[in-house]
């Protein structure tokens, strides 16, 4: 009985060793495309898309939105606070895009072939609405394109979406300035913001929740203004776009 058990155990060990050898050999024979799958996935996960607009004499004169594939987003703009104020202010802020907006942006970038090639209409008769630039980067691609107007539906949708996000963040920029230096201007600004939000002209209202919360928490601000700030904060949870 002992000899039989010993023989069986020996066979089991040999079989396990043979199995390991076969698995290792199979891995060596895998095509390179399969072995690089994880690298490709990582490249896609670490992708980024940016949109910038340069429009002299407008407010802001320049802004850029940079979106990472994990949703982390950076916004930067320069220019006058508004057409009614000569004061200039550089603005930088970081926030996280909603999953739906992030996914939509990368989906549209794919539809636009990651901005490879010419995307501008080339029509010189169209009114100038600012120099726009889209950039896509990942482990395999690095493409960019400038345009005034693009006939491509995916680029049009991206432009509208990024401009809507920028409009929201510019409200945040002005609200931050007014709350610090000109509190009497908050009422008109928030009224304007609430109207645009209700018309669906703003996106990602959650990005400016911190300044809206600060205004709401400030007892030195008029109650009607604080109430409006609270309503706008609540709107972000009722709109799929926001």
C-alpha positions in Angstrom: 0.0 0.0 0.0 2.8 2.4 0.8 4.6 1.7 -2.5 1.4 2.2 -4.4 0.7 5.6 -2.7 4.2 6.7 -3.3 4.0 5.8 -7.0 0.7 7.8 -7.3 2.2 10.8 -5.6 5.2 10.7 -7.9 2.9 10.6 -11.0 0.9 13.6 -9.7 4.1 15.6 -9.1 5.3 14.8 -12.6 1.9 15.7 -14.1 1.9 19.1 -12.3 5.5 19.8 -13.5 4.5 18.9 -17.1 1.5 21.2 -16.9 3.6 24.1 -15.8 6.0 23.5 -18.6 3.2 23.4 -21.2 1.7 26.6 -19.9 5.0 28.4 -19.9 5.7 27.2 -23.5 2.3 28.4 -24.6 3.0 31.9 -23.2 6.2 32.1 -25.2 4.3 31.2 -28.4 1.7 33.8 -27.9 1.6 36.5 -30.6 3.0 39.9 -29.7 -0.4 41.5 -30.2 -1.8 39.4 -27.3 1.1 40.0 -25.1 0.8 43.8 -25.6 -2.9 43.8 -24.8 -2.4 45.2 -21.3 -0.1 47.9 -22.6 -2.7 48.9 -25.2 -5.4 49.0 -22.5 -3.1 51.1 -20.3 -2.5 53.5 -23.2 -6.2 53.9 -23.7 -6.8 54.5 -20.0 -4.1 57.2 -19.9 -5.5 59.2 -22.8 -6.2 62.9 -22.7 -8.2 65.4 -24.7 -7.9 69.1 -24.7 -9.9 71.9 -26.2 -8.7 75.5 -26.4 -10.2 78.7 -27.8 -8.3 82.0 -28.6 -10.6 84.9 -29.4 -8.9 88.3 -28.9 -11.1 91.1 -27.5 -13.5 88.6 -26.0 -14.0 87.5 -22.4 -12.1 85.4 -21.8 -9.5 85.9 -24.5 -8.1 82.4 -24.1 -9.2 79.3 -22.3 -8.2 75.6 -22.3 -9.9 72.5 -21.0 -7.8 69.4 -20.5 -9.6 66.1 -19.8 -7.9 62.9 -18.6 -9.4 59.5 -19.2 -10.0 59.1 -15.5 -12.2 62.3 -15.5 -9.6 64.6 -13.9 -10.0 68.0 -15.7 -8.0 71.2 -15.6 -9.4 74.5 -16.8 -7.3 77.7 -17.4 -8.4 81.0 -18.8 -7.1 84.6 -19.1 -8.8 87.9 -19.9 -11.0 90.6 -18.4 -13.5 89.5 -15.8 -16.3 90.7 -18.0 -17.1 93.3 -20.7 -18.3 95.6 -17.9 -15.1 95.3 -15.8 -11.6 96.3 -16.9 -10.0 94.1 -14.2 -8.2 91.1 -15.5 -7.9 87.8 -13.8 -6.1 84.6 -14.6 -8.1 81.6 -13.6 -7.0 78.0 -12.9 -9.2 75.2 -11.4 -9.3 71.4 -11.3 -12.3 69.3 -11.0 -13.7 65.8 -12.0 -16.0 65.5 -14.9 -19.1 63.4 -14.5 -18.8 59.8 -15.9 -21.4 60.5 -18.5 -19.7 63.6 -19.9 -16.2 62.1 -19.8 -17.4 59.0 -21.7 -19.2 61.2 -24.2 -16.2 63.3 -24.9 -14.0 60.3 -25.6 -16.7 58.7 -27.7 -16.9 61.8 -29.9 -13.1 62.0 -30.2 -13.2 58.4 -31.6 -15.9 59.4 -34.0 -13.8 62.3 -35.1 -10.9 59.9 -35.8 -8.9 61.5 -32.9 -8.6 64.8 -34.8 -6.2 63.4 -37.4 -6.3 65.3 -40.7 -8.0 68.5 -41.5 -11.3 69.2 -39.7 -11.8 72.9 -40.6 -14.4 73.7 -43.3 -11.9 75.9 -45.1 -14.7 78.4 -45.9 -13.2 81.8 -45.5 -16.6 83.5 -45.8 -17.7 82.3 -42.4 -17.6 84.7 -39.5 -14.6 84.3 -37.3 -15.6 82.8 -33.9 -12.2 82.2 -32.5 -9.3 79.9 -33.2 -10.3 76.5 -31.8 -7.9 73.6 -31.2 -8.5 70.0 -30.3 -5.7 67.7 -29.1 -5.8 63.9 -28.5 -2.9 62.0 -26.8 -2.4 58.5 -25.6 0.3 55.8 -25.8 -0.2 55.4 -29.5 -1.5 58.7 -30.8 -0.7 62.3 -30.7 -2.9 64.4 -33.0 -4.2 67.9 -33.0 -6.2 70.1 -35.4 -7.1 73.8 -35.5 -10.4 75.2 -36.9 -12.8 78.1 -37.0 -15.8 76.0 -38.0 -15.9 72.2 -38.7 -18.6 70.5 -40.7 -17.9 67.2 -38.9 -20.9 66.4 -36.6 -18.6 64.9 -33.9 -16.4 68.0 -33.8 -19.4 70.2 -33.7 -20.8 68.3 -30.7 -17.5 68.4 -28.9 -17.2 72.2 -29.6 -20.6 72.8 -28.2 -20.0 70.6 -25.1 -16.6 72.2 -24.3 -18.0 75.7 -24.8 -20.9 74.8 -22.4 -18.4 73.6 -19.8 -16.3 76.7 -20.3 -19.3 78.9 -19.8 -20.1 77.2 -16.5 -16.5 77.7 -15.3 -16.4 81.3 -16.4 -19.4 81.9 -14.2 -17.3 80.3 -11.5 -14.5 82.6 -12.2 -16.7 85.7 -12.0 -18.5 84.5 -9.0 -15.2 84.0 -7.2 -14.1 87.5 -8.1 -17.4 89.2 -7.2 -17.7 87.3 -3.9 -14.3 88.6 -2.9 -14.4 92.1 -4.2 -17.9 93.1 -5.4 -20.7 91.2 -3.6 -23.3 93.5 -4.9 -22.7 92.1 -8.4 -23.6 88.6 -7.3 -27.3 89.0 -7.7 -27.2 89.8 -11.4 -24.5 87.2 -12.1 -26.4 84.4 -10.4 -29.7 85.5 -12.1 -27.9 85.2 -15.5 -26.4 81.9 -14.6 -29.7 80.4 -13.4 -31.4 81.5 -16.7 -28.6 79.9 -18.8 -28.7 76.7 -16.8 -32.5 76.4 -17.2 -32.1 76.9 -21.0 -29.5 74.0 -21.1 -26.7 76.3 -22.1 -24.4 75.2 -19.2 -22.8 71.8 -18.5 -21.1 70.3 -15.5 -22.6 72.6 -12.9 -20.9 70.5 -10.2 -17.6 72.0 -11.2 -18.6 75.3 -9.6 -20.3 73.9 -6.6 -17.5 75.0 -4.2 -18.0 78.8 -5.0 -21.8 78.4 -5.0 -21.5 76.7 -1.5 -19.3 79.5 -0.3 -21.9 82.1 -1.3 -24.7 80.1 0.2 -22.8 79.8 3.5 -21.9 83.5 3.6 -24.3 85.3 6.0 -23.1 88.7 4.7 -24.7 88.0 1.3 -28.3 88.8 0.7 -30.7 86.0 1.3 -32.2 86.2 -2.2 -28.7 85.7 -3.6 -27.9 82.8 -1.3 -31.2 81.1 -2.2 -30.4 81.4 -5.9 -26.9 79.9 -5.3 -28.6 77.0 -3.5 -31.1 76.5 -6.4 -28.3 76.3 -9.0 -26.5 73.7 -6.8 -29.6 71.6 -6.7 -30.0 71.8 -10.5 -26.9 69.8 -11.1 -28.6 66.7 -9.7 -31.7 67.1 -11.8 -30.1 67.5 -15.2 -28.4 64.6 -17.0 -26.2 67.0 -18.9 -25.0 68.6 -15.7 
